[in-house]
Amino acid sequence: AEFSQSLITFSTCSSLEMGGSGSKQAQLDKFGQLLSVQEKEALNSCFAAVAGSPDAESFSENKLQAYLSGPKLQLPPEIISRLFGVLRGEDREVQVTFASFILNGSQLLKSSISQKSQCIHRLCDSRAPTLAGLQSLLQTFLQAVLRSPCHEAVFPHARNWTPAGDNLSVLVSNLTDTLRQKLSRSSSSEEDVAESQSVSVSDVESWLISCSLALRVFEVGFAFCFYQQAIRPDATPSDIRSYLGLDSLDARDSLASTERLLIPIKMQHPIFRETFGSKLLDQSSLMLLNSYFPHEFRGKLYPLFSSLHHGESFSTFCKQLMDKGPTLVVVRDTGGNVFGGFAAESWHYNPQFTGNASCFLFTLLPKMGVFQPTGYNENYMYLQQTAQTLPNGLGMGGQLEYFGLWLSADYGKGHSKAKPQCTTYGSPMLSATEEFQVDLLE
């Protein structure tokens, strides 16, 4: 019964007596029960902007095309056409009525994952959604969100990071990997899955439940679709953030203020005060990594070390790294691979492994992947510099002399040994070759 009910998302106008009866305010109250007063005002303004008049009772697909293909969002025509169908629901009218817009629009913005899944399924392809179609839709929303002036107005800090560029397709491949694996069990090859494997509503729902970042991208994208009227010259970022569930973004030390950010803020540490930018992290890789940080650490990053800025010295690296709390170490080897590890505790010299199960290893190029602890052992973090009988360097995962990630105290040398996988993190070889040379370290 619950599953059946979850599919009844976009109701018919006739069954709900939407028609033209009653004032717009009455229809807002009746069909916008999921919305706050502020959200109702924003959706009402959006309808007027699309229709071209505050007195209009409906709008055509051409009106929606003109509205959403403009400079604020730039969605492609085929996606807007499918969104028009979602907003119209099962209404027999050619146009989207005000009541239908409020009901189905509020469900896109505020409903459960089950209901959002049906919408996303319809946006993939109105006839036969496939994995390839879902990947294309996700990439479209990522591009629209990141390149929209709305995003810059709401998240001005994002401009401090390198734009995502071509890495967006790498991120999309990573985010849909769990769904690909599920579908591949019923297909002869992964190539067949990517090209033609159909995707059901339940497939989309299970994927969104397991991939919070993909869900958040769609949520922000839908919010930009309907709330872009709020992005006006006199609107402050805090005004707009309230629509996206980020009301307390400016509140100091508030967990709710930063944990829902797609991209973390690059801060200047109040004590260490480093200001350099990253050459290895861009917006797409930051979105992925930020979604795996423990909730209390999401949303803010403080630069500590860059071999370009501080020089190629393991001693300096350790000085900048130790006793600083949770840290992200990112490496580019001379083969062009970019990879690293997240340490959930402060680094300090210790002959034993330290850390906890929130640590992870990752790769960003040529593929994206995050590898969390397997539970096989607790060899999360290791750091030594002047030991006589133990290896000197920084290591994560595996065992002594056979780390998942190793940076030697003899600066510039490292290894990533995993045959077939690192026992601690289940990661493959991260570097281009098992023994590697460091090109850049942050």
C-alpha positions in Angstrom: 0.0 0.0 0.0 2.8 2.4 0.8 4.5 1.7 -2.5 1.3 2.2 -4.4 0.7 5.5 -2.6 4.2 6.7 -3.4 3.4 6.4 -7.1 0.3 8.7 -6.8 2.4 11.8 -6.8 1.0 14.0 -9.6 -2.7 14.2 -9.1 -5.4 15.1 -11.7 -6.9 18.6 -11.5 -10.4 17.2 -12.0 -10.2 14.8 -9.0 -9.1 17.7 -6.8 -11.5 20.2 -8.2 -8.7 22.6 -9.0 -10.4 24.5 -11.8 -10.6 28.2 -11.4 -12.8 28.2 -8.3 -11.7 30.4 -5.3 -9.0 33.0 -5.0 -5.4 32.3 -5.7 -4.7 32.7 -2.0 -7.3 30.0 -1.3 -5.7 27.7 -3.8 -2.3 28.4 -2.3 -3.5 27.4 1.1 -5.3 24.3 -0.2 -2.7 22.9 -2.6 0.5 24.3 -1.0 0.1 22.7 2.4 3.7 21.5 2.3 5.0 25.1 1.9 5.8 27.8 4.4 4.3 31.3 4.0 7.6 32.6 2.5 7.7 29.6 0.1 4.1 30.2 -1.0 4.9 33.8 -1.8 7.9 32.7 -3.8 6.0 30.1 -5.8 3.2 32.6 -6.4 5.8 35.1 -7.8 7.3 32.4 -9.9 3.9 31.5 -11.5 3.3 35.2 -12.3 6.8 35.5 -13.8 6.3 32.5 -16.0 2.8 33.4 -17.1 3.8 37.0 -17.7 1.1 38.5 -15.4 0.0 38.3 -11.8 -3.6 37.9 -13.0 -2.9 34.9 -15.3 -4.7 31.7 -14.5 -2.4 29.4 -16.5 0.7 29.3 -18.7 1.8 27.4 -21.8 4.9 25.3 -22.4 6.4 28.2 -24.4 6.2 30.4 -21.4 8.0 27.9 -19.2 10.6 27.4 -22.0 11.4 31.1 -22.1 11.6 31.3 -18.3 13.9 28.4 -17.6 16.1 28.6 -20.6 17.1 32.2 -19.7 20.5 33.2 -18.2 19.6 32.3 -14.6 19.3 28.5 -15.1 19.8 27.6 -18.8 18.0 24.2 -18.8 17.8 22.4 -22.2 14.4 22.5 -24.0 13.8 18.8 -23.7 14.1 18.9 -19.9 11.9 21.9 -19.6 9.3 20.1 -21.8 9.3 17.1 -19.4 9.1 19.4 -16.4 6.1 21.1 -18.0 4.4 17.7 -18.2 5.2 17.1 -14.5 3.7 20.4 -13.5 0.6 19.8 -15.5 0.2 16.4 -14.0 -2.7 14.4 -15.5 -4.7 17.6 -16.2 -6.4 17.5 -19.6 -5.8 21.2 -20.1 -3.1 22.1 -22.6 -1.7 24.6 -20.1 -0.5 24.5 -16.5 -3.2 25.9 -14.2 -2.3 27.9 -11.1 -3.6 25.2 -8.8 -1.8 22.4 -10.7 1.4 24.4 -10.5 1.2 24.9 -6.8 0.3 21.3 -6.0 2.9 19.6 -8.2 5.5 22.3 -7.7 5.3 22.0 -3.9 5.6 18.3 -4.2 8.8 18.7 -6.2 10.2 21.0 -3.6 9.0 19.5 -0.3 7.8 16.0 -0.8 9.3 12.6 0.2 12.1 10.8 -1.7 9.5 8.5 -3.1 7.6 11.3 -4.7 10.7 13.1 -6.0 11.9 9.8 -7.5 8.8 9.6 -9.7 9.4 13.1 -11.0 13.1 12.5 -11.7 12.2 9.3 -13.5 9.8 11.3 -15.7 12.4 14.0 -16.3 14.9 11.3 -17.6 12.7 10.4 -20.5 9.0 10.5 -20.9 8.9 7.1 -22.6 11.7 4.7 -21.5 14.2 6.1 -19.0 17.6 4.5 -19.1 20.8 4.7 -17.0 22.4 6.8 -19.7 19.4 9.1 -19.5 19.6 9.4 -15.8 23.3 10.2 -16.0 22.6 12.9 -18.6 19.9 14.4 -16.4 22.1 14.5 -13.3 24.9 16.2 -15.3 22.4 18.7 -16.7 21.3 19.7 -13.2 24.9 19.8 -12.0 25.8 22.2 -14.8 22.7 24.3 -14.4 23.3 24.6 -10.6 27.0 25.3 -10.7 26.9 27.7 -13.7 23.8 29.6 -12.7 24.0 33.1 -11.3 21.6 31.8 -8.7 24.3 29.6 -7.4 26.8 32.5 -7.2 24.3 34.7 -5.4 23.5 32.0 -2.8 27.0 30.5 -2.5 29.5 33.3 -3.4 32.2 31.3 -1.7 32.1 28.7 -4.6 34.0 31.1 -6.8 37.1 30.6 -4.6 37.4 27.1 -6.0 38.3 26.1 -9.6 35.2 25.5 -11.8 34.3 21.9 -12.3 34.8 21.8 -16.1 35.2 18.4 -17.7 35.4 16.7 -14.3 31.6 16.9 -14.0 31.2 13.8 -16.2 33.7 12.0 -13.9 31.6 12.9 -10.9 28.4 11.8 -12.5 29.9 8.4 -13.3 30.9 8.0 -9.7 27.5 9.1 -8.3 25.6 6.6 -10.5 28.1 3.8 -9.9 26.0 2.0 -7.3 23.0 2.1 -9.6 25.1 0.8 -12.5 26.3 -2.1 -10.3 22.8 -3.0 -9.4 21.6 -2.9 -13.0 24.6 -4.8 -14.3 23.6 -7.9 -12.3 20.7 -8.3 -14.8 22.8 -7.4 -17.9 25.4 -9.1 -19.9 27.9 -6.3 -19.7 28.5 -2.8 -18.2 28.4 -1.3 -21.8 24.9 -2.6 -22.3 23.9 -1.1 -19.0 25.1 2.3 -19.9 23.5 2.3 -23.3 20.1 0.7 -22.9 19.3 -0.7 -19.5 15.9 0.6 -18.4 15.6 2.3 -15.0 12.4 2.0 -12.9 11.0 4.4 -10.4 12.1 2.1 -7.6 15.6 2.0 -9.1 15.7 5.8 -8.9 14.4 5.8 -5.3 16.9 3.3 -4.0 19.7 5.2 -5.7 18.7 8.5 -4.2 18.4 6.9 -0.7 22.0 5.6 -1.0 23.4 8.7 -2.7 22.6 11.8 -0.7 24.7 14.1 -2.9 22.7 13.3 -6.0 19.5 13.9 -4.1 20.8 17.3 -2.9 21.8 18.3 -6.4 18.2 17.7 -7.6 16.8 19.5 -4.6 18.9 22.6 -5.2 18.1 22.5 -8.9 14.4 22.3 -8.3 14.7 25.2 -5.8 16.5 27.3 -8.4 13.8 26.5 -10.9 11.0 27.8 -8.7 12.7 30.4 -6.5 14.9 32.2 -9.0 12.6 35.1 -8.8 14.0 35.6 -5.3 17.4 36.2 -6.9 16.8 39.9 -7.4 19.4 42.7 -7.2 18.4 43.7 -3.6 18.2 40.2 -2.2 20.8 39.2 0.3 22.3 35.7 0.3 20.7 35.0 3.6 17.2 35.9 2.1 17.7 33.3 -0.7 19.3 30.6 1.4 16.2 30.3 3.5 14.5 28.8 0.5 17.2 26.1 0.3 17.1 25.1 3.9 20.2 27.1 4.7 18.7 29.8 6.9 21.4 29.6 9.5 24.4 29.7 7.1 25.8 32.8 8.7 25.4 31.6 12.3 28.8 30.9 13.9 29.6 27.3 14.6 26.1 26.1 13.6 26.0 22.5 12.2 22.9 23.3 10.2 24.6 26.3 8.7 27.1 24.3 6.7 26.3 20.6 6.5 23.9 21.0 3.6 26.3 23.0 1.4 27.2 21.4 -1.9 30.7 22.9 -1.9 32.6 23.8 1.3 33.7 27.3 2.1 37.4 28.0 1.9 38.2 29.8 5.1 41.3 31.6 6.4 42.2 29.8 9.7 42.1 32.3 12.6 45.5 31.1 13.9 47.4 29.7 10.9 46.0 32.2 8.4 47.0 30.5 5.2 45.4 32.0 2.1 46.6 30.0 -0.9 44.2 28.4 -3.3 44.1 24.7 -4.3 45.5 23.5 -7.6 44.2 20.0 -7.1 40.6 20.4 -5.8 37.8 21.8 -8.0 34.1 22.2 -7.4 33.2 18.7 -8.6 35.8 16.9 -6.4 34.9 19.1 -3.4 31.2 18.2 -3.8 32.1 14.5 -3.7 34.5 14.7 -0.7 32.3 17.1 1.3 29.4 14.6 1.1 31.6 11.9 2.8 33.0 14.1 5.6 31.4 13.5 9.0 28.5 15.9 9.4 30.2 18.1 12.0 33.2 18.7 9.6 31.2 19.5 6.4 31.1 22.9 4.8 34.5 24.5 5.7 38.1 23.9 4.7 41.2 25.7 5.9 44.3 25.7 3.7 47.3 24.4 5.7 50.1 23.3 3.2 50.9 23.4 -0.4 54.3 22.2 -1.9 54.0 25.1 -4.3 53.7 27.6 -1.5 55.7 26.0 1.3 58.3 24.1 -0.7 59.0 20.4 -1.0 59.9 19.5 2.5 58.4 16.6 4.6 59.4 18.4 7.8 57.5 21.5 6.8 54.6 19.3 5.7 54.4 17.7 9.1 54.7 21.0 10.9 51.7 22.4 9.0 49.8 19.1 9.3 50.2 18.0 13.0 47.7 18.8 15.7 45.4 20.6 13.4 42.3 18.4 13.8 40.8 16.5 10.8 42.7 17.0 7.6 42.5 16.3 3.9 45.7 15.3 2.2 45.7 15.5 -1.6 48.5 14.2 -3.9 49.1 14.5 -7.7 51.8 12.1 -8.9 54.0 12.5 -11.9 51.7 10.2 -13.8 48.8 12.7 -13.5 46.7 10.7 -11.0 45.1 12.8 -8.2 44.3 11.0 -4.9 44.6 11.2 -1.2 43.1 10.6 2.2 40.9 12.1 4.9 42.2 11.8 8.4 39.3 12.2 11.0 41.7 12.9 13.9 44.8 15.1 14.4 48.1 13.8 13.1 50.9 13.2 15.6 54.0 11.0 15.7 53.1 7.5 16.9 54.7 4.1 16.4 51.1 2.7 16.4 48.3 3.3 14.0 45.8 5.9 15.1 42.5 7.3 13.7 39.0 6.1 13.5 36.4 4.6 11.1 35.5 8.1 9.7 38.8 8.1 7.8 38.8 7.3 4.1 41.0 7.2 1.0 39.9 8.6 -2.3 40.8 9.1 -5.9 39.9 12.1 -8.1 41.7 11.5 -11.4 41.4 9.7 -13.7 38.4 8.4 -11.9 36.5 9.5 -8.8 36.0 7.1 -5.9 35.8 7.2 -2.1 36.9 4.1 -0.1 35.7 3.8 3.4 36.9 1.3 6.1 36.2 -2.3 5.6 36.4 -3.3 9.2 39.2 -5.8 8.5 41.6 -3.8 10.7 42.0 -0.4 12.3 45.2 0.7 10.5 43.7 4.1 9.6 46.6 6.6 10.2 50.4 6.4 10.7 53.0 9.1 11.0 56.7 8.9 11.9 59.7 11.1 10.9 62.8 10.1 13.0 62.2 6.5 14.0 65.2 4.2 13.9 63.5 0.8 13.3 60.1 1.9 11.8 59.3 3.4 8.4 59.4 7.2 8.4 56.6 8.9 6.6 52.8 9.3 6.5 50.7 6.2 5.8 47.0 5.4 5.6 45.6 1.8 5.4 47.2 -1.5 4.8 50.2 -2.3 7.0 53.8 -1.2 7.6 55.7 -1.1 4.3 52.5 -1.9 2.4 50.2 1.0 2.8 47.1 2.0 0.8 48.6 5.4 0.7 52.3 6.2 1.7 54.3 9.4 1.6 57.9 8.8 2.5 59.8 11.2 4.8 62.3 11.2 1.9 60.1 13.8 0.2 58.7 13.1 -3.2 58.6 9.3 -2.9 55.5 7.3 -2.2 53.5 4.1 -2.9 50.0 2.8 -3.1 50.0 -0.9 -2.7 46.8 -2.9 -3.1 46.8 -6.4 -4.5 44.0 -6.7 -5.1 42.7 -4.1 -2.5 43.9 -2.3 0.6 42.8 -4.3 3.6 41.8 -1.3 5.6 39.9 0.7 3.1 39.2 -1.7 0.3 40.8 0.7 -2.2 42.6 -0.2 -5.4 46.0 1.2 -6.3 45.4 5.0 -6.3 48.5 6.2 -8.1 49.5 5.7 -11.7 52.2 3.2 -10.7 52.6 1.3 -7.4 55.8 3.3 -6.5 55.2 7.0 -7.5 56.9 10.4 -7.4 55.0 13.3 -6.0 54.3 16.2 -8.4 52.2 18.3 -6.0 51.1 17.9 -2.4 48.4 19.8 -0.5 
